[in-house]
Amino acid sequence: MTLHDIYREAGAELASDGIPLHFGDVAGEYQAAFNGAVLLDRSHEGRIELSGADRFDLLNRMSTNDTLNMKTGEGRPTIFTNATARILDRVLVYHHRPERLLIVTGAGRNTAVGRYIQSNIFYGDDVQVHNIQGATAQFEIHGATADDVASKFIAASKFIDAAPDAGSDALYSTTVDGFKADFIRVKKALYGAAWRVIVGQGNAPAMWSALREAGATPSGGVVYNAHRIRAGLPSVGTELTERYIPLELGLWDEVSFTKGCYTGQEIIARMESRGKLAKMLVRLQTAQAVASDTPLFSAGKRAGEITSSVIAPDGECYAMGVVKAGVVNDGATLHTEDAPSAPIHIGDILGVQPLHG
């Protein structure tokens, strides 16, 4: 039985790429993250491996974070930026095994990231790029009991021992029913804790069934997106775009300010040294969902834009947007052009902020 057979038998509605949107009970699936764990197929996120002696150095000179001296099993987020420090892609890099690095990209970005990496390999570089997306499947577990689900497959003592701190990304290889599976602790969870599970494509149905039997509730993209916006996590195509610089999205912890040069470094270093940002990613309080890219105004002037908004299955409305720093600091009330009398209030500044404010 294939994964799609399993999904259809369980009553799933599938997107055009075959990824489940939901399994027929969106409200129940949404709540499962709060009191249990949700199981998601995220195979549309990219998976690339790098081999060769210069693989660490290549990523280090291409992206914002320090990717040198990574221990086996350690994972670090890093960002590819253009010459003006705008975001091209955000990826997770794992020291998969002694001879390989694993890169996990955003949804639909496998080919673009692979080509970008390949274009930065110069004569004499010992780096090989391997596209493993089609040969593998990727699942995620998010929620209050996600650690309990993962503990059925790997020792609980391994949850924090390989990473620099308890909340960091870390990869653990294990065996499930005779096949290899990589369990990756994810730092930025939709709710509670989170794990990413990568297996060979042929073992995907068995892994999905095993995770379900371990207590995870099958869910899909509708619930994923609602929880993502509720948690204030940036995503490909909405926040992670060339419109923004990493620091504006609160991704300070994914940038090294002590390593060598990379594309866009000068602008990011200048922003850090001045301690001032032109705009910030913030949580927004609105009574109704507003479409992405809707302009926001304050005192008659353009102040920013909505980047993500959703009415969650429980009826609550969640939104986030990028707003001018001066407007954020003033605590001003925002509105859209079409609804000037419907106030939109600025909530928390999202992401990690610098120590000097």
C-alpha positions as CSV (number, residue, x, y, z in Angstrom):
1,M,0.0,0.0,0.0
2,T,1.4,3.4,-1.0
3,L,1.3,6.5,1.1
4,H,-1.4,8.0,-1.1
5,D,-3.5,4.8,-0.6
6,I,-3.1,5.2,3.2
7,Y,-4.1,8.8,3.0
8,R,-7.2,8.2,0.9
9,E,-8.3,5.3,3.0
10,A,-8.0,7.6,6.0
11,G,-10.3,10.2,4.3
12,A,-7.6,12.7,3.4
13,E,-8.0,15.5,1.0
14,L,-4.8,15.9,-1.0
15,A,-3.2,19.0,-2.6
16,S,-2.1,18.9,-6.2
17,D,1.4,17.8,-5.1
18,G,-0.1,14.8,-3.2
19,I,0.5,16.3,0.3
20,P,-2.5,16.0,2.6
21,L,-4.5,19.1,3.3
22,H,-6.5,17.5,6.1
23,F,-8.0,14.2,7.1
24,G,-11.6,15.2,7.4
25,D,-11.6,16.7,10.9
26,V,-9.8,20.0,10.7
27,A,-10.9,21.2,14.1
28,G,-9.9,18.0,15.8
29,E,-6.6,17.9,14.1
30,Y,-5.9,21.5,15.1
31,Q,-6.6,20.8,18.7
32,A,-4.5,17.6,18.7
33,A,-1.3,19.7,18.7
34,F,-2.4,21.3,22.1
35,N,-3.1,18.0,23.9
36,G,-1.2,15.5,21.8
37,A,0.8,15.5,18.6
38,V,0.0,16.0,14.9
39,L,1.7,14.0,12.2
40,L,2.4,15.8,8.9
41,D,3.8,14.8,5.5
42,R,6.3,17.5,4.6
43,S,7.9,15.7,1.7
44,H,7.5,18.7,-0.5
45,E,10.3,20.4,1.5
46,G,13.6,19.8,-0.2
47,R,16.4,17.4,0.8
48,I,19.9,17.7,-0.6
49,E,23.1,16.1,0.5
50,L,26.6,17.6,0.0
51,S,29.7,15.4,0.0
52,G,33.4,16.3,-0.5
53,A,36.2,17.8,1.6
54,D,35.0,21.4,1.0
55,R,31.3,21.0,1.8
56,F,31.5,22.9,5.1
57,D,33.6,25.7,3.7
58,L,31.3,26.1,0.7
59,L,28.2,26.7,2.8
60,N,30.1,28.9,5.2
61,R,31.1,31.3,2.5
62,M,27.6,31.2,0.9
63,S,25.4,31.8,3.8
64,T,24.8,33.8,7.0
65,N,25.6,31.3,9.8
66,D,28.8,29.6,10.8
67,T,28.7,26.1,9.3
68,L,32.2,25.1,10.3
69,N,33.1,22.8,13.1
70,M,29.7,21.1,13.3
71,K,29.6,17.9,15.3
72,T,28.1,14.8,13.8
73,G,24.4,15.0,14.4
74,E,24.4,18.8,14.9
75,G,22.1,21.0,12.9
76,R,22.2,24.7,12.2
77,P,19.8,27.1,10.3
78,T,21.4,29.4,7.8
79,I,20.3,31.8,5.1
80,F,21.3,32.5,1.5
81,T,21.2,36.2,0.8
82,N,21.8,38.3,-2.3
83,A,24.2,41.2,-2.7
84,T,21.7,43.6,-1.0
85,A,21.3,41.1,1.9
86,R,17.7,40.1,0.8
87,I,16.6,36.6,1.6
88,L,17.0,34.0,-1.2
89,D,16.4,30.9,0.9
90,R,16.5,29.7,4.5
91,V,17.8,26.1,5.0
92,L,18.6,23.7,7.8
93,V,22.0,22.1,7.6
94,Y,22.8,18.9,9.4
95,H,26.2,17.1,9.8
96,H,24.4,13.9,8.7
97,R,27.2,11.5,8.9
98,P,31.0,11.9,8.8
99,E,31.2,12.2,5.0
100,R,27.9,14.1,4.2
101,L,25.9,17.2,5.0
102,L,22.1,17.1,4.8
103,I,20.3,20.3,3.7
104,V,16.5,20.7,4.3
105,T,14.9,23.5,2.3
106,G,11.5,25.2,2.4
107,A,8.6,23.7,0.5
108,G,9.0,23.7,-3.2
109,R,12.6,25.0,-3.0
110,N,14.6,21.8,-3.7
111,T,15.5,22.6,-7.3
112,A,16.3,26.3,-6.8
113,V,18.5,25.7,-3.8
114,G,20.3,22.8,-5.5
115,R,21.0,25.0,-8.5
116,Y,22.1,27.9,-6.4
117,I,24.6,25.8,-4.4
118,Q,25.9,24.2,-7.7
119,S,26.4,27.7,-9.2
120,N,28.7,28.6,-6.3
121,I,31.0,25.6,-6.7
122,F,34.2,26.9,-8.3
123,Y,37.1,25.2,-10.0
124,G,39.1,23.2,-7.4
125,D,36.2,22.9,-4.9
126,D,35.8,19.4,-3.7
127,V,32.0,19.4,-3.3
128,Q,29.3,17.2,-4.9
129,V,25.6,18.0,-4.8
130,H,23.1,15.1,-4.4
131,N,19.4,15.6,-4.8
132,I,17.7,13.0,-2.5
133,Q,14.2,14.5,-2.4
134,G,12.7,11.9,-4.7
135,A,14.4,9.0,-2.9
136,T,13.2,10.0,0.5
137,A,10.0,11.0,2.4
138,Q,9.8,13.5,5.2
139,F,7.3,13.6,8.1
140,E,7.0,16.0,11.0
141,I,5.5,15.6,14.5
142,H,4.5,18.7,16.4
143,G,2.7,19.2,19.7
144,A,2.6,18.8,23.4
145,T,3.4,15.1,23.3
146,A,5.8,15.1,20.3
147,D,8.7,14.1,22.5
148,D,6.7,11.1,23.8
149,V,6.1,9.9,20.3
150,A,9.7,10.3,19.4
151,S,10.8,8.4,22.5
152,K,9.1,5.3,21.1
153,F,11.9,5.2,18.5
154,I,14.9,6.8,20.1
155,A,16.2,6.9,23.7
156,A,14.9,9.9,25.6
157,S,18.4,10.6,26.8
158,K,19.4,11.5,23.3
159,F,16.9,14.4,23.0
160,I,19.5,16.9,24.1
161,D,22.9,15.3,24.4
162,A,24.3,16.0,20.9
163,A,23.2,19.6,20.5
164,P,24.8,22.8,22.0
165,D,21.6,23.4,24.0
166,A,18.3,21.7,24.7
167,G,16.4,23.6,22.1
168,S,18.8,23.2,19.2
169,D,18.3,21.2,16.0
170,A,20.0,17.8,16.3
171,L,19.8,14.6,14.2
172,Y,19.7,11.0,15.4
173,S,19.9,8.0,13.2
174,T,18.0,4.9,14.3
175,T,16.4,1.7,13.0
176,V,12.7,1.2,12.8
177,D,11.4,-2.3,11.9
178,G,14.7,-3.1,10.1
179,F,15.0,0.1,8.1
180,K,17.0,3.3,8.7
181,A,15.3,6.5,9.9
182,D,16.7,9.9,10.8
183,F,14.9,11.7,13.7
184,I,15.7,15.4,13.8
185,R,14.8,17.5,16.8
186,V,13.4,20.8,15.4
187,K,14.0,23.9,17.4
188,K,11.1,26.0,16.1
189,A,8.0,24.0,16.8
190,L,4.4,24.9,15.8
191,Y,3.5,24.1,19.4
192,G,5.2,22.2,22.2
193,A,8.1,20.1,20.7
194,A,8.8,19.1,17.1
195,W,10.6,16.3,15.3
196,R,11.4,15.8,11.6
197,V,11.6,12.2,10.3
198,I,13.4,11.3,7.1
199,V,13.2,7.8,5.6
200,G,13.7,6.1,2.3
201,Q,10.7,6.4,0.0
202,G,10.1,2.7,0.0
203,N,9.8,2.7,3.8
204,A,7.6,5.7,4.0
205,P,4.2,3.9,4.4
206,A,5.6,1.8,7.3
207,M,7.1,4.8,9.0
208,W,3.9,6.8,8.7
209,S,1.9,3.9,10.2
210,A,4.5,3.5,13.0
211,L,4.3,7.1,13.9
212,R,0.5,7.0,13.9
213,E,0.5,3.9,16.1
214,A,2.9,5.7,18.5
215,G,0.1,8.3,19.2
216,A,0.4,11.0,16.5
217,T,-2.8,12.3,14.8
218,P,-2.6,12.5,11.0
219,S,-3.1,16.1,9.8
220,G,-2.2,18.3,6.9
221,G,-1.3,21.6,5.4
222,V,-4.4,23.5,6.6
223,V,-3.5,22.8,10.2
224,Y,0.2,23.3,9.6
225,N,-0.4,26.8,8.2
226,A,-2.8,27.8,11.0
227,H,-0.4,26.7,13.7
228,R,2.6,28.3,11.9
229,I,0.9,31.7,11.8
230,R,-0.3,31.3,15.4
231,A,3.3,30.6,16.4
232,G,4.7,33.5,14.4
233,L,7.0,31.4,12.3
234,P,8.2,32.9,8.9
235,S,7.6,30.8,5.8
236,V,8.7,30.6,2.1
237,G,6.8,32.9,-0.1
238,T,5.3,35.0,2.6
239,E,8.1,36.2,4.9
240,L,11.2,34.4,3.6
241,T,11.4,36.4,0.3
242,E,13.7,38.9,-1.3
243,R,11.6,41.7,0.1
244,Y,13.2,41.3,3.5
245,I,16.6,41.1,5.2
246,P,17.1,38.3,7.9
247,L,17.4,40.7,10.8
248,E,14.1,42.3,9.9
249,L,12.4,38.9,10.5
250,G,14.1,38.4,13.9
251,L,16.5,35.8,12.5
252,W,19.4,37.2,14.5
253,D,20.2,33.7,15.8
254,E,20.7,32.4,12.3
255,V,23.4,34.9,11.5
256,S,27.1,34.9,12.6
257,F,28.7,38.3,13.2
258,T,32.2,36.8,13.7
259,K,32.8,34.7,10.7
260,G,34.3,35.5,7.3
261,C,32.7,37.0,4.2
262,Y,29.5,35.9,2.5
263,T,27.2,37.6,0.0
264,G,25.3,40.4,1.7
265,Q,27.5,40.4,4.8
266,E,28.4,44.1,4.7
267,I,24.8,45.3,4.8
268,I,23.9,42.9,7.6
269,A,27.0,43.8,9.6
270,R,26.2,47.5,9.2
271,M,22.7,47.0,10.5
272,E,24.0,45.0,13.5
273,S,26.6,47.6,14.4
274,R,24.1,50.4,14.3
275,G,21.5,48.4,16.3
276,K,18.7,49.9,14.2
277,L,16.2,48.3,11.8
278,A,14.0,49.9,9.2
279,K,11.2,47.4,9.8
280,M,10.3,44.4,12.0
281,L,8.2,41.2,11.8
282,V,5.4,41.5,14.4
283,R,2.4,39.7,15.5
284,L,-0.8,41.5,14.5
285,Q,-4.2,41.5,16.3
286,T,-7.1,41.7,13.8
287,A,-10.7,40.8,14.0
288,Q,-10.6,39.2,10.5
289,A,-8.2,37.5,8.2
290,V,-6.5,39.9,5.7
291,A,-4.9,38.7,2.5
292,S,-1.1,38.5,2.3
293,D,0.6,41.6,0.9
294,T,-2.2,43.8,2.0
295,P,-0.7,47.2,2.7
296,L,-1.0,48.6,6.3
297,F,-1.3,52.3,7.1
298,S,-0.8,54.4,10.2
299,A,-1.8,58.1,10.4
300,G,-2.5,58.1,6.6
301,K,1.0,56.8,5.7
302,R,2.1,53.4,4.5
303,A,3.5,51.5,7.5
304,G,4.1,48.0,6.3
305,E,2.2,44.9,5.0
306,I,0.4,41.8,6.2
307,T,2.5,38.8,5.3
308,S,0.4,35.9,6.7
309,S,-3.1,35.8,8.1
310,V,-5.5,32.9,8.9
311,I,-8.8,32.2,10.7
312,A,-7.8,29.1,12.7
313,P,-10.2,26.1,12.9
314,D,-11.2,27.3,16.4
315,G,-12.4,30.6,15.0
316,E,-9.5,32.7,16.3
317,C,-7.8,35.0,13.8
318,Y,-4.0,35.2,13.7
319,A,-1.8,37.4,11.6
320,M,1.7,38.6,11.2
321,G,3.3,41.4,9.2
322,V,6.4,43.5,8.6
323,V,6.0,47.0,9.9
324,K,8.2,50.1,10.0
325,A,10.3,50.1,13.3
326,G,9.2,53.6,14.2
327,V,5.6,52.6,14.0
328,V,6.2,49.5,16.1
329,N,8.1,51.5,18.8
330,D,5.3,54.0,19.0
331,G,2.7,51.3,19.5
332,A,0.5,52.8,16.8
333,T,-2.7,51.4,15.5
334,L,-2.8,50.2,11.9
335,H,-5.5,49.7,9.3
336,T,-5.9,48.7,5.7
337,E,-7.0,51.0,2.9
338,D,-10.3,49.2,2.4
339,A,-11.2,49.1,6.1
340,P,-9.8,52.3,7.8
341,S,-12.2,52.0,10.7
342,A,-11.2,48.4,11.6
343,P,-8.1,48.7,13.9
344,I,-5.2,46.3,13.6
345,H,-3.1,46.3,16.7
346,I,0.6,45.5,16.9
347,G,1.5,42.7,19.3
348,D,4.8,41.0,20.0
349,I,8.0,41.5,17.9
350,L,8.6,38.1,16.5
351,G,11.8,36.1,16.3
352,V,15.0,36.6,18.3
353,Q,16.2,40.2,18.9
354,P,19.7,41.6,19.5
355,L,21.0,42.0,23.1
356,H,21.6,45.7,22.6
357,G,18.0,46.3,21.5
